[in-house]
Amino acid sequence: MRKPRNFDAELKALEDKARDLKSRKVQQLGELVIATGADSLGTDELAGALMVLVETKDAAKREAWAKRGAAFFQGRARRTAPAIERNTGGAQTQPRGTQPASGGAGAT
């Protein structure tokens, strides 16, 4: 005979996992604000700037912002990672136009 599933325990485990993921996301967003220097802005200024970003539909602007963000993270990786650990071969050896349109390695 098969053991019955404990749906309550599974649901609680999923809720705990969702809470942990949300907490990690909030922490990473805070780290991003600090890393970019945006923590020197007032909360009203930062919120207003983020709202403009969200409301912008211009694909060219969004692409430019994505490229600038990718360059920021690549620059940080060069400053913090030893030369042996850096992944410098992938993006530099590809011909132009073959990289993803997002300009980044992911949207985390």
N, CA, C and O of each residue as an XYZ file, in Angstrom:
432
protein
N       0.826     -1.167      0.000
C       0.000      0.000      0.000
C       0.887      1.253      0.000
O       1.927      1.295      0.658
N       0.467      2.233     -0.725
C       1.236      3.455     -0.886
C       1.002      4.417      0.277
O      -0.114      4.554      0.779
N       2.076      5.076      0.689
C       1.989      6.035      1.787
C       1.311      7.319      1.277
O       1.679      7.825      0.217
N       0.347      7.840      2.004
C      -0.339      9.069      1.562
C       0.599     10.278      1.632
O       1.462     10.370      2.505
N       0.402     11.199      0.689
C       1.224     12.408      0.655
C       0.745     13.390      1.723
O      -0.451     13.526      1.981
N       1.692     14.053      2.320
C       1.388     15.079      3.303
C       1.394     16.428      2.583
O       2.429     17.089      2.495
N       0.239     16.825      2.075
C       0.131     18.045      1.307
C       0.446     19.287      2.131
O       1.013     20.253      1.620
N       0.079     19.257      3.392
C       0.364     20.407      4.256
C       1.872     20.627      4.400
O       2.350     21.760      4.329
N       2.605     19.553      4.601
C       4.056     19.664      4.745
C       4.699     20.112      3.436
O       5.624     20.924      3.449
N       4.219     19.592      2.307
C       4.752     20.003      1.008
C       4.459     21.471      0.737
O       5.318     22.193      0.231
N       3.246     21.919      1.071
C       2.875     23.307      0.885
C       3.730     24.215      1.764
O       4.175     25.271      1.314
N       3.958     23.817      2.998
C       4.792     24.615      3.893
C       6.219     24.699      3.366
O       6.842     25.759      3.427
N       6.740     23.588      2.848
C       8.094     23.588      2.286
C       8.180     24.530      1.081
O       9.164     25.252      0.925
N       7.159     24.521      0.241
C       7.144     25.422     -0.918
C       7.043     26.880     -0.481
O       7.696     27.750     -1.058
N       6.233     27.147      0.529
C       6.116     28.513      1.044
C       7.437     28.990      1.634
O       7.828     30.142      1.442
N       8.129     28.098      2.357
C       9.437     28.448      2.920
C      10.434     28.749      1.810
O      11.207     29.703      1.901
N      10.412     27.932      0.762
C      11.329     28.142     -0.360
C      11.021     29.461     -1.060
O      11.943     30.193     -1.422
N       9.744     29.776     -1.256
C       9.350     31.041     -1.891
C       9.791     32.223     -1.038
O      10.262     33.228     -1.572
N       9.646     32.117      0.274
C      10.065     33.181      1.183
C      11.579     33.376      1.105
O      12.059     34.509      1.076
N      12.330     32.276      1.072
C      13.787     32.373      0.965
C      14.206     33.028     -0.343
O      15.114     33.859     -0.362
N      13.536     32.650     -1.455
C      13.859     33.240     -2.760
C      13.554     34.738     -2.771
O      14.332     35.525     -3.309
N      12.441     35.128     -2.185
C      12.082     36.545     -2.132
C      13.093     37.310     -1.279
O      13.497     38.417     -1.636
N      13.493     36.734     -0.175
C      14.475     37.371      0.696
C      15.806     37.539     -0.031
O      16.443     38.587      0.077
N      16.229     36.518     -0.768
C      17.479     36.579     -1.522
C      17.397     37.662     -2.601
O      18.361     38.391     -2.830
N      16.243     37.761     -3.260
C      16.048     38.766     -4.301
C      16.151     40.169     -3.714
O      16.807     41.034     -4.295
N      15.513     40.405     -2.574
C      15.567     41.717     -1.926
C      16.999     42.043     -1.532
O      17.445     43.177     -1.710
N      17.722     41.073     -1.001
C      19.113     41.297     -0.597
C      19.967     41.637     -1.810
O      20.788     42.552     -1.752
N      19.782     40.905     -2.914
C      20.579     41.159     -4.113
C      20.262     42.527     -4.714
O      21.158     43.202     -5.221
N      18.994     42.941     -4.661
C      18.643     44.273     -5.152
C      19.303     45.350     -4.296
O      19.784     46.354     -4.821
N      19.327     45.147     -2.999
C      20.012     46.088     -2.113
C      21.504     46.153     -2.408
O      22.092     47.235     -2.419
N      22.109     45.006     -2.644
C      23.532     44.969     -2.987
C      23.793     45.687     -4.304
O      24.813     46.358     -4.457
N      22.873     45.547     -5.256
C      23.009     46.221     -6.542
C      22.934     47.738     -6.371
O      23.714     48.472     -6.978
N      22.010     48.199     -5.556
C      21.879     49.636     -5.297
C      23.182     50.166     -4.698
O      23.658     51.228     -5.098
N      23.748     49.450     -3.764
C      24.992     49.875     -3.123
C      26.153     49.817     -4.109
O      26.962     50.744     -4.160
N      26.248     48.752     -4.887
C      27.360     48.581     -5.826
C      27.381     49.668     -6.893
O      28.452     50.089     -7.330
N      26.210     50.122     -7.312
C      26.150     51.152     -8.349
C      26.317     52.551     -7.794
O      26.468     53.504     -8.559
N      26.292     52.692     -6.485
C      26.404     53.999     -5.867
C      25.065     54.706     -5.728
O      25.010     55.860     -5.304
N      23.989     54.019     -6.082
C      22.661     54.620     -6.011
C      22.180     54.784     -4.577
O      21.160     55.431     -4.339
N      22.894     54.212     -3.626
C      22.497     54.373     -2.227
C      22.737     55.799     -1.742
O      22.262     56.174     -0.670
N      23.469     56.597     -2.517
C      23.681     58.000     -2.150
C      22.493     58.870     -2.544
O      22.393     60.017     -2.108
N      21.590     58.331     -3.367
C      20.381     59.058     -3.746
C      19.346     58.952     -2.638
O      19.363     58.017     -1.837
N      18.455     59.919     -2.607
C      17.336     59.833     -1.678
C      16.355     58.783     -2.162
O      16.346     58.435     -3.343
N      15.537     58.280     -1.266
C      14.586     57.238     -1.658
C      13.593     57.739     -2.698
O      13.191     56.987     -3.586
N      13.192     59.015     -2.593
C      12.270     59.574     -3.580
C      12.918     59.634     -4.962
O      12.286     59.308     -5.967
N      14.189     60.055     -5.006
C      14.902     60.128     -6.282
C      15.071     58.741     -6.896
O      14.834     58.542     -8.088
N      15.477     57.802     -6.076
C      15.696     56.445     -6.567
C      14.398     55.822     -7.056
O      14.371     55.194     -8.115
N      13.335     55.988     -6.304
C      12.036     55.451     -6.715
C      11.576     56.099     -8.012
O      11.070     55.411     -8.899
N      11.744     57.403     -8.137
C      11.346     58.097     -9.360
C      12.138     57.624    -10.568
O      11.575     57.414    -11.642
N      13.435     57.457    -10.395
C      14.276     56.983    -11.499
C      13.878     55.573    -11.917
O      13.810     55.273    -13.109
N      13.617     54.713    -10.951
C      13.203     53.347    -11.269
C      11.850     53.331    -11.973
O      11.625     52.516    -12.869
N      10.959     54.216    -11.577
C       9.650     54.278    -12.228
C       9.796     54.702    -13.690
O       9.096     54.180    -14.557
N      10.697     55.639    -13.967
C      10.945     56.046    -15.351
C      11.491     54.865    -16.151
O      11.097     54.651    -17.297
N      12.389     54.108    -15.551
C      12.937     52.934    -16.234
C      11.841     51.931    -16.585
O      11.803     51.408    -17.698
N      10.970     51.672    -15.648
C       9.898     50.699    -15.852
C       8.920     51.180    -16.918
O       8.430     50.383    -17.719
N       8.637     52.474    -16.929
C       7.654     53.024    -17.859
C       8.198     53.227    -19.265
O       7.420     53.418    -20.200
N       9.520     53.189    -19.436
C      10.127     53.437    -20.745
C       9.857     52.268    -21.685
O      10.141     51.113    -21.368
N       9.307     52.593    -22.840
C       9.017     51.581    -23.859
C       9.998     51.643    -25.024
O       9.982     50.766    -25.888
N      10.854     52.668    -25.062
C      11.809     52.853    -26.152
C      12.862     51.739    -26.108
O      13.683     51.675    -25.193
N      12.818     50.871    -27.115
C      13.714     49.713    -27.141
C      15.176     50.129    -27.235
O      16.041     49.471    -26.656
N      15.465     51.206    -27.953
C      16.851     51.656    -28.096
C      17.419     52.108    -26.751
O      18.566     51.803    -26.422
N      16.618     52.831    -25.981
C      17.075     53.259    -24.652
C      17.312     52.055    -23.748
O      18.318     51.978    -23.042
N      16.372     51.122    -23.783
C      16.497     49.944    -22.921
C      17.734     49.125    -23.302
O      18.427     48.603    -22.429
N      18.005     49.014    -24.594
C      19.187     48.288    -25.069
C      20.461     48.995    -24.609
O      21.412     48.343    -24.176
N      20.483     50.317    -24.700
C      21.647     51.078    -24.250
C      21.869     50.887    -22.753
O      23.004     50.728    -22.302
N      20.777     50.902    -21.984
C      20.900     50.689    -20.541
C      21.411     49.282    -20.249
O      22.237     49.094    -19.356
N      20.926     48.299    -20.995
C      21.363     46.907    -20.788
C      22.852     46.768    -21.084
O      23.569     46.089    -20.348
N      23.321     47.404    -22.153
C      24.752     47.333    -22.494
C      25.599     48.004    -21.418
O      26.662     47.504    -21.048
N      25.123     49.129    -20.927
C      25.860     49.833    -19.885
C      25.910     49.001    -18.601
O      26.935     48.964    -17.922
N      24.809     48.340    -18.276
C      24.793     47.473    -17.103
C      25.720     46.280    -17.255
O      26.420     45.904    -16.315
N      25.721     45.686    -18.447
C      26.620     44.554    -18.693
C      28.072     44.998    -18.576
O      28.898     44.280    -18.010
N      28.387     46.172    -19.104
C      29.753     46.691    -19.009
C      30.135     46.941    -17.554
O      31.280     46.715    -17.163
N      29.182     47.407    -16.757
C      29.435     47.626    -15.332
C      29.836     46.324    -14.655
O      30.824     46.273    -13.923
N      29.059     45.266    -14.905
C      29.358     43.993    -14.263
C      30.641     43.380    -14.790
O      31.374     42.757    -14.022
N      30.935     43.532    -16.060
C      32.189     43.018    -16.604
C      33.377     43.753    -16.000
O      34.408     43.144    -15.716
N      33.238     45.050    -15.804
C      34.305     45.833    -15.179
C      34.542     45.424    -13.745
O      35.685     45.360    -13.292
N      33.455     45.143    -13.019
C      33.590     44.695    -11.631
C      34.270     43.339    -11.577
O      35.089     43.095    -10.691
N      33.945     42.446    -12.514
C      34.540     41.109    -12.519
C      36.039     41.205    -12.761
O      36.813     40.455    -12.166
N      36.452     42.115    -13.625
C      37.884     42.266    -13.901
C      38.631     42.791    -12.687
O      39.775     42.409    -12.441
N      37.987     43.663    -11.932
C      38.652     44.232    -10.756
C      38.716     43.251     -9.603
O      39.651     43.304     -8.804
N      37.731     42.345     -9.495
C      37.664     41.499     -8.309
C      38.189     40.093     -8.525
O      38.662     39.468     -7.575
N      38.122     39.569     -9.753
C      38.540     38.184     -9.989
C      39.981     38.139    -10.477
O      40.397     38.981    -11.272
N      40.741     37.159    -10.004
C      42.085     36.983    -10.538
C      42.022     36.649    -12.029
O      41.014     36.125    -12.502
N      43.072     36.942    -12.758
C      43.085     36.768    -14.210
C      42.813     35.325    -14.625
O      42.217     35.097    -15.678
N      43.227     34.363    -13.839
C      43.033     32.958    -14.193
C      41.561     32.584    -14.147
O      41.106     31.782    -14.963
N      40.802     33.153    -13.204
C      39.409     32.785    -13.028
C      38.471     33.518    -13.975
O      37.312     33.124    -14.103
N      38.932     34.566    -14.641
C      38.075     35.363    -15.515
C      37.714     34.616    -16.776
O      38.537     33.898    -17.344
N      36.490     34.786    -17.208
C      36.040     34.211    -18.474
C      36.112     35.309    -19.510
O      35.128     36.015    -19.725
N      37.255     35.470    -20.158
C      37.415     36.548    -21.117
C      37.350     36.060    -22.549
O      37.311     36.880    -23.466
N      37.336     34.784    -22.774
C      37.388     34.277    -24.135
C      36.065     34.281    -24.858
O      36.049     34.511    -26.068
N      34.939     34.036    -24.181
C      33.662     33.849    -24.838
C      33.154     35.038    -25.619
O      32.968     34.940    -26.832
N      32.926     36.150    -24.963
C      32.296     37.286    -25.622
C      33.249     37.995    -26.568
O      32.792     38.576    -27.552
N      34.557     37.974    -26.315
C      35.485     38.712    -27.147
C      35.786     38.005    -28.453
O      36.154     38.659    -29.429
N      35.641     36.697    -28.503
C      35.979     35.980    -29.722
C      34.813     35.883    -30.684
O      34.999     35.492    -31.836
N      33.602     36.233    -30.235
C      32.448     36.168    -31.112
C      32.421     37.386    -32.019
O      32.760     38.488    -31.588
N      32.021     37.196    -33.272
C      31.879     38.357    -34.144
C      30.738     39.233    -33.670
O      29.835     38.767    -32.976
N      30.780     40.493    -34.043
C      29.726     41.410    -33.636
C      28.387     40.963    -34.174
O      28.285     40.425    -35.276
N      27.355     41.199    -33.370
C      26.012     40.878    -33.792
C      25.564     39.479    -33.415
O      24.408     39.130    -33.653
N      26.437     38.664    -32.833
C      26.031     37.308    -32.466
C      25.688     37.198    -30.999
O      25.244     36.141    -30.551
N      25.879     38.259    -30.237
C      25.531     38.218    -28.837
C      24.043     38.449    -28.687
O      23.423     39.043    -29.569
N      23.446     37.990    -27.578
C      22.026     38.174    -27.370
C      21.667     39.650    -27.328
O      22.486     40.483    -26.942
N      20.442     39.973    -27.726
C      19.986     41.355    -27.787
C      19.855     41.969    -26.407
O      19.855     43.193    -26.284
N      19.742     41.155    -25.360
C      19.574     41.698    -24.015
C      20.837     42.388    -23.526
O      20.760     43.235    -22.637
N      21.986     42.055    -24.072
C      23.219     42.672    -23.651
C      23.776     42.108    -22.363
O      24.811     42.575    -21.889
N      23.122     41.121    -21.786
C      23.596     40.578    -20.523
C      23.495     39.083    -20.498
O      22.987     38.461    -21.431
N      23.983     38.507    -19.421
C      23.973     37.069    -19.309
C      22.724     36.563    -18.617
O      22.548     35.352    -18.486
N      21.865     37.437    -18.177
C      20.647     36.996    -17.514
C      19.968     38.145    -16.810
O      20.551     39.212    -16.622
N      18.796     37.926    -16.446
C      18.050     38.969    -15.778
C      17.754     38.584    -14.356
O      16.588     38.353    -14.035
N      18.674     38.506    -13.535
C      18.485     38.144    -12.169
C      18.246     39.176    -11.259
O      18.076     38.922    -10.066
